[in-house]
Amino acid sequence: MLEGNSSLPESKAKDPVCGMNVDKAAPRGGSHVYNGVEYFFCNPKCKERFVAEPEKYLSPDYKPGGMMGTSPMVQLGGVGPVAAAVMPETKSKDPVCGMSVDRAAPRGGSHAYNGVEYFFCNPRCKESFRAEPEKFLSPDYKPVGMMAALPMVQLSGVGPAAAAVAASATGQQAPVSTAYVCPMCPEVRSAVPAACPSCGMALEPEMLQSVSRTEYVCPMHPEVVQDHPGSCPKCGMALESRTVSAGEAPNPELIDMVRRLRVSVAFGLPLLVLAMLEMATPMQHSLNAHKVAWVQFLLASPVVLWGGLPFFQRAIASIKFRKPNMFTLIGMGVGVSYLYSAIATFWPELFPHSLRGMQGQPAIYFESAAFIVILVLAGQVMELRARGQTSSAIRALLELSPKVARVVEADGRERDIPLDQVVVGQSLRVRPGEKVPVDGIVLQGHTVADESLITGESLPVEKNPGDRVIGASVNGNGSLLMLAERVGSETVLAQIVRLVGEAQRSRAPIQRLADRVSAIFVPTVVGVSVITFFAWLAFAPAPALPHALVNAVAVLIIACPCALGLATPMAIMVGTGRGARAGVLIRNAEALEAMERVDTVVIDKTGTLTEGRPTLESVISFTNHSEEDLVQWARSLEGMSEHPLGAAIVRAAEAAQLRPHRVERFESRTGRGVLGDVDARYIAVGNATLMQELNVAIPEDASLRAEAMRKDAQTVLYIAADGVLSGLFGVTDPVKATSAMALEDLAGEGLKVIMLTGDSQTTAESIARKLGIHDFEAGVLPERKSEVIKRLQEQGRVVAMAGDGINDAPALAQAQVGIAMSTGTDIAMHSSGITLLRGDLRGILRARRLSQATMRNIRQNLFFAFVYNTVGVPLAAGILYPFTGWMLPPVFAAAAMSLSSVSVISNALRLRNVKL
């Protein structure tokens, strides 16, 4: 028999319909012999079209239309009509919006119409389709993006969004992209202006999202946000960019401080030398003290007035906003020293003779004022550099993404494009050793992928056609053809970066202690400084005024609360970054703090302890209906459900090529099952509770068979037709290989582990016995899970809940710490405080260790800050002078103040290497 496309290598052939290369050994669309020649196809659609009109596709005038030649045109928000790549068997197109939908777990469910099952990306699309199915199945209907089911909204304002709408209305070229994305929910996209169904915000043009403005936020007060660099009005610290870029961009604040430090040192060193020479005994006779004062004034003025200008500006702002902070104390201390010395230089006659030296010149402190500024500048430079390292975790994540992606065109040609130009639906080539550019699904090829940098999983993961790949993971030794599904801000990596950034800006409850202390700290220090001044003035030996001034300034300088304010946020920033590298995503600092106190872990069974991908193990019929009939009826109903047990029946039916029947009056009863009219019969599929509600009698032999299946760790589903029990389904969900080890480790940490499951008591006992779980509760409905957690909390327990399904969301929200598996649903992750990227329970132990290390680090920082001020303020006030004659000069106080902040940050940076 002859084969077509003989010009290609022997192992390859051209699909005559779309022109794609096909592996003859395993053609995904099969093959067909026509006139003695065998033709191979990339998908079943191409084969169907060829069989119907072979002469058309073999005509010399026919030009293959690419991979999309056999599919309807789809409007992908903002990129115009493009051909959608052939979807694998596990995928479908939403008939309303055209989005790709996972048939095994459609987020909007499914609906059968005229014997055909349709899958939806969100409930609104499903509602729209059920109301007007003929409209969306009409050949004239064109899907218009994810928001097709929503009404048009008027976007107010004259910004770029309004400009784009106006331009399209007038027929002009729109200056921005016509794709619209929700600024709060980046997974919501549309080709038309609309409102987000999740948060209600108006969608913005996608181009605006890609070049969104940079926001600057205070590391100590995350509520302070502005669109330009500056300082925080509450604490005076330099604001940091909220968005971390892959390349380490220069920090303008650091550049400015370094420049001021260099200039200040250039003037300060001669000033220090002159002050030391002036203090030498011979100099008192050889130099005119008044001229020396003038020289010191000229040298100190650039340092204080220019080098210290940012500190004075922040001090004035703190007074203006009534938020005294460290710069209030610095400004007062330096200002008093400089002004006192300037008055003594210009008008020495104003001072009594007791305060003047041998040549009539009062003591001056220009060198103290200048070197306080220099030391504070040096401290700021060290602090800014250290703070820059706290974003290293996010920067490392961003650098994982490749810069370009290799696009495979419809005609088979390949070209490289920048990563930000990749759109959903494009076919991408990933060569051996390259990084996967975006999230997607494998169309062709076989390889292993290294996902360790994203999920923390050290072992490579095998990838075959139909498997998902994560952007930034590293391809092994195989070549892949993949379909881009999530790009830009929708990728797993982008969401990780966003979550880590949000967590780093959140505030832990322990921060309230530092906030309460800081609120009264600065006024207290000012009061102590005033008391110190008058105490020295009253009791110090002559001349008392210089001593009083020096000690009062030293108190102001050494007591700066910067270290106290940095103690918590620096540890949170570094700790959450370390967690991300280990596959533990912390959504907020409150969850990180609470995890340390957890003593009870409640775990959902399906998808958490088990793989979450059940398989249909056995089918038993009690009537004259065949097993295939039972599976087909159940598949028709379960295809419209989202339950994983139902998905097992759907997959088994698809494997047996059993098509669904038309379903009417479909009803889903949460925690019980599904029912509806199928093939002129009233079918119900569910557990024993559903059968009792429907008054379906369960014969004794059926009960015995069901109990035997449960003892074999099978979950039993009953199927009834027209009120009569027709059969049983046995579904198994394999236990994860790591579950037993993880539970043993949790028990070793002294944690109480409780398993909750909707399965029967017998099945739950079987699973618990395998895993060594002593406390479990079976037959738990979704609403019951949160009640169990409430009961435990009333007993004084601190509860962490681990789950992955939609029905776990209330319990995840109720627990002190919700822990979601990234392999589960989005709503579960949104309801939780911690997400485990690997879907592995050992991540709970990592999260706990991270919490313990971070909280221990915070307490160390707070201890350092409190002890530093507790010891430093009395020393600066001169408490040792009556006993030793020793006082703390303001310059030394400034050095100690700067080093205290740097020590706190350096201690926090140790979390980068903590072992989890």
N, C-alpha and C positions, 0 to 999 in steps of 0.2 A: 504494500500500500504506500502510495506517495504521501509526502507531508508537505504542507504549505510552508512558505517563508524559509526556503532552504538557504537564503543568503545569510541568515544568522548562524551563530554557533549551534552545534548539534543539540545542545541542551536548552536552547531558547527558541521562541517563536513569537510572531507578531499577532496580537489580537486583531482580526480583520475589521472589527467594528470601531474600536477606540485607538488602535495603534500602539497600545502598551506592550512592553516585553513580558512574556509569560514563560514561566518555568515548565517545560513540557513534562517533566517528571511528576509535577504536582500542580497542575493548573487549577486555580481556585474556582474558575467558572466551568471546568470540565472541557470536553472536546466534542467535535462533531465532524462526521465524514460526509463530504459532499462531492459528487462526481469523482470518487476515488481518491480524494485528497482530504487529509485530516487537519482540521483547524482547531486551535487552542484559544481559550478565552480567560480573561482576567477575572471575570465575575459572571454569575448566572444571567444577569440582564443582557449582557453582550451576546451570550449564547442564544437566549430566547429571540432576540432581534435578528440574529443571523439566520436561525432556523426558519423564521417567518419570511425573510426576504433575502436569501443568499445572493441573488443576482445583483441586488442593489449594492451590497458591500463589496462584491467582487468586481464591480464596474470600474474601468480605468478612470472615470470621472469622479469617483467617490474619494473624498479625503477624510481620513479618520479624524474624529473630533476630539481626540484626547480622552483622558480617563473619565471625563464628565459627559462624553458624547451620548451616553445612554441614560443620563439622569436629568430630571427637570432642573431648570435654572433656579438658583437659590440666591436671594438677596442677603449677603452677609453685611451686617450693619456698617455702612460707610465706605465699602470698597466696591460698590457697584455690583452688577450681576457677574458672578463668577461661577465656574463649573465646580461643583462639589465633588470631592474625591470619592471613589467607590468606598462605601462603608463596609466594614467587616460584618459578619453575620450577627454579631452581638449588638450592632448599632442600628438605629432607625432615624428618620427625619421627622421632626415635629411638623405636622401638616399645616399648622397655623403660622409658626414663625420661621420654620426651616432649620432650626437649630438641631445639632446632633444629639441624640438621646441614647443612653445606655438601656437596652431593652431589659436587662436583668434587674435594673433598679432605676426605673424612670422617676425623676423627682416630681413630675406632675401626674404620675399614674398612667393608665391606658384606658382605651374605650373601644369596644367592638362595634362596628357599623357595617351592615350588609355582609356579615361573615368575615370581615377583615379587621384585624386589631391594629389600632393606631396608638403611638406612644408620645408622651408630652414632656416638655422640659420644665413646665411649671403648671400649677393648678389653674391659673387664669386661661392658659391656652386650651386646657382640657374643657373648661366651662364654655369657652367660646365655640369650640368644635361641637360639643354636644348640643348647643343651641342652634347652630346653623351648619351642619356637616356638609350639605351640598355646596354651600358657598366656598368652603375651604378645599373641596375636592374638585371644584370646577377647573377646567383647563385654563381659564382666563385668570384664575387667582394666582397672584405672585406673593409668596411669603415675604414679609417686610421686616424681619428682625424679631428679637425677643419680646418687644413691646407691642406686637401687632394687635393683641387683644385689649389694649388700653386706649382710652380716648385721647385725642390730641389736647395738649395744654398750651396755654399762652405763656411763653417764657418772657418774663418782664425784664426791663432794663435795656440798655443799649450796648451791652458788652458783646464779646465775640459770638456768644450763643445766639443772641437776638440778631446780630449782623448776618450770621449764616442763614437763619430762617428768612430774613428779609431779602437776602441775595437770591435765594432759591425762588422766592415768590415773584421777584421781578425779572427772573430769567437771567440774572447776571451770574458770573462765576463766583461761587462762594469762596471767601478767603481762607476758610478752615475746612477740616474734614467733616463729612456729613454723617459720620458715626457718632452716636451719643452714648455716653457712659455715666453711670451714677457716681458722683464723687465720694459717696459713703459706702456703696456696695458695688465694687468694680466688676462683679460677675454679671451685673445687670447691664445689658447692652441693647441698643435699638438703632434702627436706621432712620427713625423719625423722632422729633422732639416729643417728650412725654414725661410722665411722673414715675418715679421708682415705686414699684408695688411694695417694697420692703420698708422704706423709710419716708416715702412721699416727697423726696427732694427732686427738683427739676434736673433732668439729665443734662450733662454738659458735652460739648463737642469733644471727641476723643483726642484731637490734637491739643486741646487745652490740658487734658489729663497728662499727656506725655511731656508737656513743657510747663507743668504747674509751677506756681511761684514757690520760692524757697521761704520757709518760715523759720524764725529763730525763737528759741525757747530757753528759759532759765533752767539750769540743771537742778537748782534747789527749789524752785517754784514753777512747776510745769504749767500752771495756769497762766503764766506770763508769756504771751506769744505776740510777735510782731513780724512784719514782712521785711525788716532790714536789720542789720547788725546794730548792737547797742549794749546797754547795760540794764540789768534788772532794777526797777524802781524800789523793790522790796529789800533785796540783799546787796545790790550793787555789782553782782558778778556779771562777767561778760556772757551774753547770750550765745547759745550754740545753735548751729543749723540743725533743724529737725530731720532733714533728709541727708543721710550719709551717702556720699558718692563713692564709686569703686576706687577711683584714684584719690590719693590723700591730698586734697586741695589745700593750699596754704591758708592758715587761719589769720585773717586780717588783724584780729585783736593781738595775737601772738607777735606778728610782724611789728605792730605799733609799739608794743611793750619792749621788744628787743631793741628797737631803735632808741626809745627813750632811755633804756638802761645804758646803752653804750655812750650816749651823749652825757648822761648824768655821771657815769664813772669817769669820763674824761675831765669833767669839772671837779668831781668829788675827790679824786686822788690828790691834786695840788692843795685842795682845801684841807684834807686830812694831814698832809705833811706840814702845812703852815700852822695848823692848830697844835700839832705835837711840838714844833719848834717854839711856838709862842709859850707853851707850858714849861719849857726848859728855863732854869733860873737865869743863865746868862742873857737870854733874849729879853728878859724884862728890863734890862738896862740898855741894850743895844738897839732895840726897835721901839718905835713909837706905838704904844698900844692902840691909840685911836686909828692910826693908819692901817694897822693890822686888821682891825675890825672892819674897816671899809673894804679891804681886799677880800676878807672872808664874805662880806655881804655880796660883792660882785661875783664871787665864785659860787656861792650858795643859791643865788637868785635863779639862775637857769635851771638848776636841779629841782628846787622847790616849786617854782612857778610854772615851769614847762614840763619837767619830768613828772612832777606830782599832780599836774593839772587834772588827769582823769580821776584821781582820788578825791580832789576837792569838788569836782563836778558831781560825783556820786554821793559825796557827803551832803552837798546842798540838796540833791534830789531826795535823799532819805529824809531830810528835815521837811522838805516841801510836801512829800507824801505821808509824813508822819510814820515812817517805817525805819527807825534807827537801826543801823547795821554796823558791820566792821569798818566800813569807810567813814561812818560818822566819827568813830573813835580815832581813826588814823588822821582824818582831816582836823579834828580838834587838837590832837597831840602835836602834829607837825605845824599847824597854824599857830598855836600858842608859842611854841619854841621860836619860830621864825619871827613872829610879830614882836615878841619880847626882845629878841636880839636886835631887830631893826630899830626899835625905839631906843634901846641902849646905845646903838651906834649913832643915830641921828641926834638924839637929845639926851646925852649922858647926864646933863645937869639936873634932869628931873628926878634922878635917883639920890637918896641920902648918901652922905659920905661913907657910911658903914658898908654900903654895897659897892663902893668904887675901889679899884685897885690902887697901886702906888702912883700910877700916872693919871688917876681920875677916871678910868674906863671901867664901867660895870662889866661883870662877867657876861659873855655871850655864848650862844649855843647853836650857831649856824652849822657847825659840823654835825651836831646831833640831828638837827632837822633834815640836813641833806642826806645823811647816811641812813636815816629812817626811810626816806623816800627810795634810796638806792636798794636797800634791803627788801622793802616791800615790792619794788619792781622786780628784783631777782626772784622773790617768792612767787609773784604772779607768773613770770616766765616759766618757772619750774612747774607750777600748778597747771598752767594751760597746756604744757607739753604732756604732763601726766594725764590730764583729762582727755586729751586727744587719743590716748591709748585705750580708753574705755570703750571707744567705738570700733576697736579693731575687730571685734567679732562680726559686727554688721558689715564692715568693709571687706572682711575675708569672705563672707557669704556673697557679697555683690561681685567680687572678683571671680567667683566660680563660673559665671555665665560666659559663654564664648562671645566674641565680638561679631561674628558673621554666621550665617546659616546657608546651607547649600540647597537651593530650590530645584526641584525636578519639574520641568515644564511639561505641558500636555504632549508635546512631540518627542519627549524623551531627553531633550537637552537639559544640561545642568549648569547653574550659575550661582555664584556667591552674592548674597545681599546682606546689608547690615541687619543685625538682629531685630532692631526696632521696626523694620519694614515687613517682618513676617506677619501674615494674617491667618486667621482661622480658616481651615480647609485646604491649605497648601500642602503639597507633598514635599518632604524634605529628605535628603540623603544624609546619612550619618556614617562616615567611613570609620574603619577600625582605628581605635585610639583617640577619636575625636569626642568632644563633649556634645551631649544631646542639647540642641539649642532651646527648645521649648517643650512644654508638656504635650503629650500626644499618645497615639496608639500605633503599634507596629503593623504595617501593611504587608511587608515582605522581609524575609531574612531571619536569621537566627544568631543570637549572640548572648553574652553575659554582660551585665552592666554593673559598674561599681557605683553604688548609691550611698557610700559611707559618709561622704561629706554633707549629704542632705539629711539622711535618716539616722546616721550613726551605725548602720548595719555594716559590719566589717566584711561579711561574706558577699561575693558577687551574686547577682540575681539573674536567673536565666530569663531571656526574653524571646518569645515566639510571636508569630502573627496573631493579632488580637490582644496582646498584652499591652499594658500601659507603660510608658517610659516617662521619667521625670526630667525636666530641664536641668542642665548643669551636671547630671550624672555622666559618667565616663563610659563610652562604648568599649567593649572588649575587642575580640579579634574578628568579629563578623560585620558585614555591611548591612545596614538597615535602610528600608524605605518606610518612612513614618508619616502619619497624618497629623498636622498641627491642630490641636484642640484648644489649648489655653496659651495665650500669648500675653506679653506685657505684664500688667499688674495682676493678671489672673493666674499666673503660674504658681506652682507650689513654692518655689524659691522666693518670688515676690511677696507672697503672703507670709512666709517665714520672716522676711526682713521687716515687713510692716508690723507683725505681732511683736517681734523683739523690740522694735523701736517704741511701740506703745507701752510695752512692759517697762522699758527703761525709764520712761517718763512718768510712770505711775508712782504712787506714794504708799509705802507700807504703813500699817497702823503704828508701828513703833516710832515712826517719824513724828507722831503727835507729841511725844515726850520732848524731843528736841525743839519742836515748834513752840511748846508752852514755855520752855526754858528761855528760848531766844526772845520771846515776846517781852520778857521782863529783864533780860540779861543786860542789854545796853543801858537802859536807864539806871539799873543798879550799879553798873561799872562807873557811869558818870558820877553817881552819888558817892561811890567809894573814892573816886579821884578828888572830888571836892573836899571830902572829909580828910583825905591824906594831905591835901594842900594846907588846910587850916591847922591840922594837927602839927605839921612840921613848922608852920609859921609861928605857932604858939610855943612849942616846946623844943625846937631845934636850936643848937648853938649858933651864934652869929657867924656869918650872915645867914639868916634863916630863909630869906626869900628865894635865893637860888636853889637851896635844898628842897624847899617846898615845891618849886616849879618843876625841878627835875623828877622828883618822885611822882608827882601828879601826872606828868606826861608819860612816865614809864607805866603807870597803871593803865592809862588809856590805850597805850600801844599793845601791851602784852595780852590784854583781855579780849582781843578781837575774836568774835564768835564764828569765824569762817570754818574752823575745823569741826565745830559742833554741827554746823549746817550741812557740811559735806559728808558727814559720817554715814548717813543712810543712803542718799541717792547714788553715791559712787559705788557702794557695794552692790546695790540693786542693778546698776548698769552693767557692771562686770559679771555678776552672777547670772543674769538672764542671758547674756551673750555666751557664757560658758555652757549653759543649758542647751541653747540652740545647737551648739556644736556636737552635743551628745544626743540629739534627737528629742530633747524635752523642751517644748515651747511653753513659756510662761506668759499668760495673757495679762496678768497684773501682779503687782507686788504683794497685794493682800493674800492672794493664793499662795505665793511663795513663802510668806511668813506663816500662814496657817498650816502649811504642810508639815512643818517641824513639830507641831503639837498634835498631829493626827494619831489616834490610837486604835481606830477601827477603819477597816477598808471593806466597803460593800462592793461586790463585783457582780455585774450582769453576766450571764452565761454565754448567750449567743453572740458571737463576734468579738467577745472579750476573752473568755477562757477558751472558746472554740474558734475555728477558722472563720465562722460567719458565712460560710458558703455550703449550706447543707446539700445533700444529695438524696435522691429518692432511692431507698434501699429495697423496699418490698411493696407489692400491691396484692391485696387479697380481696376477692369478690365473693359475696354471699348470695348473689342472685344469678340469673341467667345472662346478665350483661358481662361482656368480656372485660379483661383488665384494660385493654386499649380504650374501651368506651369510658371507663371510670377516669382514666388519665386525661382523656380528651375533654370530658365535662369539667373536671377540676381545673385543667389548664385554661379553659375559657373564662372561668371566674377569677382564678389566681392571677391571670395576666393583667387584671385591672387592680390588683392589690400591690402593696409594696412590702409585704412580709417576706422575710428570707425563706421561711418554710414553703410558702407558695412559690417562690422563685425556683426552688428545687424541682417542683412539679413541672413548672414551665420549661425549665431546661431539659428535663427528661422527655417531655412531649416534643420539643423541638428536635431533640436527637433522634426520636422515632418518626419525625416528619408528620406529626399529628397536628393539623391546623385547628385553630379555635372555631367554635360555633358562635353565632350571634347571641349576645347576651342582652336581656332586657330586665328592668327592675333590679339592677345590681345594688347590693347593700353590703357594707362592710361593718362588722361589729367588733370593735377594738378588743383585742385579747381573747376573742372567741372564734371568729372565722368569717367566711363570706358566703353569700347566697344570692340567687337570682334565677331567672328563667333561661334555661339553656336547652336548645333543641326540643322545644315544646314540653320540657320537664322543669319542675321546680327543684333545683339542685342546691344543696347546702354542704359546704366543706368546712370542717373546723374541729374543735375539741369536744370533749364530753359535755362541757357546760353548754355549748351551742345546741347539742342534740337534746339536752334536757329542756332548754328554752323552747325548742320546736316540738317537744313531746314525741321525739323519735325514740322508739324502744330499742335498746341494745341487748340482743340475745346473749345468753350465758356463754355460748361458744365464742362469740365475738369478743366478749370481755376477757375470756381466758387467752385468746390469741393476742389481744392488745397488751395484756399484762406481760406475756412472754416477750413481746417485742420491746416493751419498756425495760425489762430486765437486761436486754441486750443493748441498752443505751439508745434505743430508737424512740423518736418522738412520734406519737400516733395521731393521725388525723382521720376523722370519720367522714364518710361521704354518704349522703342520703339523697334519694330521688323520690319526689312526691311523698315525703313523709315516711319513707321506709329506708332503713339502713341498707346500703348497697355494698359497702366495702370499707377496707382500711388501707391507709397509706402509712408506711414506716419510713421516716426521714431521719438520717443521721447527720450529725455535724461534728467532724473530727476535732478532737482536742488539740490545741496548738502544742507543738513540741516543747515550747519554752514555759508553758503554764505551770507544770508541776514544780520546776526549778524555781520559778518566780515566787510561787506560793510558799515554798519551803524557806526562801530567803526572807519573805515578809514576816513569816512566823518567827524566824530567828531574830528579827528586829523587835520582837515583842508586840507585834500588831495583831489584832483580832480580825480574822478574815471571815466574811459572811457572803455566801453565794445566793443570789436571787434569780429565779427562773420562772417562766410561765409554764414549763413542762410539768408533767405529773410527778407525784411523789416518788414513784418507782424509778423513773428516768433520772430524776435529780439525785436519788440515792446512788445510782450507778455511776454518774459523773463524779459526785463527791467522793465516792470510794476510790476511784481511779486517781483523784488529785489529792487525796488526804485532807479534804475539807470536813470539818466537824460541825460547823454551823451553816445551815442553809434553809431556805424557805422555797417551797414549790408552789406552783399554781398562782403565781403572783401576777396580777393585772398591772398595767402601767401606773394607774393612780395609786396602787398599793405600794409601789416602790418608794415613793416619797413619804408615805405614811410610816413605813418601816424606818426610814432615816430619821423622821421626826421623833419616833419613839426612842431611838438610840440617843438622840440629842437630849431628850428630856431626862435620860438616865445619866447625863453629864459627859457623854462621849463626844469626842471630836472626830467627825466622820468624813472620810474621803469616798466618793462614789466613782467607780470606773465603769463606763459603758460606751456604746457606739451607735445606738439606734435612736430614731425619732422618739420612740416611747420611753427612752431613758432621759430625755431632756428635763422633765420636771424634777426628777431625782437628782440629776447633776446640778441643777440650780439650787435645790434645797440643801445639799451637803455643804459643809464648810469649804471643802475643796472638791470641785468636779474635775474628773480626769477622763478625757475623751480619747478614743483611738482614731488616728487620722485615716484609718481604713474604713471608718464608719460614715455617718451622714454629717452634712454641714451643720444642721441645727444642733446636733450633739456637741460639736466643737464650739459653736457659738455660746452654748449654755455652760461651758466648762471654763475653769481657770487655768487648766494645764492640758496640753495636747501631746500625746506620745506619737511621734512621727512614724515609728516602726510598728505601731499596733501591738507592741510586746509588753506584757505585764512587768517585765524586769525594769521597764522605764519608770514604774512607780517607785522602785527602790532608788533609781538615779535621782528622781525628783526629790525624794526625801533627803538624800545625802546632800544634794545641792542646797535645799532649804536649810539644813543644819549648818552647812559650811557658811552660807551667806549670813544667816542670823548670828552665828558666832563672830563673824567678821564685823558685823554692824555693832555688836556689843563691845567688841574690842575698840572700835573707832570711837564710840561714845565714851568709853572708859578713858581712853587717851585724852579726849577733848575735855571731859569734866575734871580729871585729875590735873591736867595741864593748867586749867584756869584756877582750880582750887589752890594749887601750889604757887602758880606764877603771880597772881594778884597780890597776896600778902608779901611776897619777896619784893615786888616792884614798889609796894607801899613803904618798904623799909623796915619791916618787922624785925630784921636781924641787926639793924644799926645799933640799938642800945647795948647789944651783947658783943658784937664783933666789929662794929664801926664800918660794916660793908653795906653799900647800896647798889641796886641794879640800874646801870645806866640805860637811858632810853634806846641807845643803839643796840645793846644786847637784847632788850625787850623786843625790838623790831625783828631781829634775827630769829629769836625764839618763836615769835608769832608766825613768821613765814614758814619756818621748818615744821610747825605743828600741822599746817594744812597739807604740806607735801607728805608728811608721814602718814596722815590719814588716807590720802589717795594711794600712796605706795602700798599700804596694807591692803586696800581694796583690790589692787591689781594682782595680788597673790591668788585671788580666786580664779584667774585665768588658767591656772595649772592644777586646780583641785581635782583629785581623783574621784570619779563617779562610778 
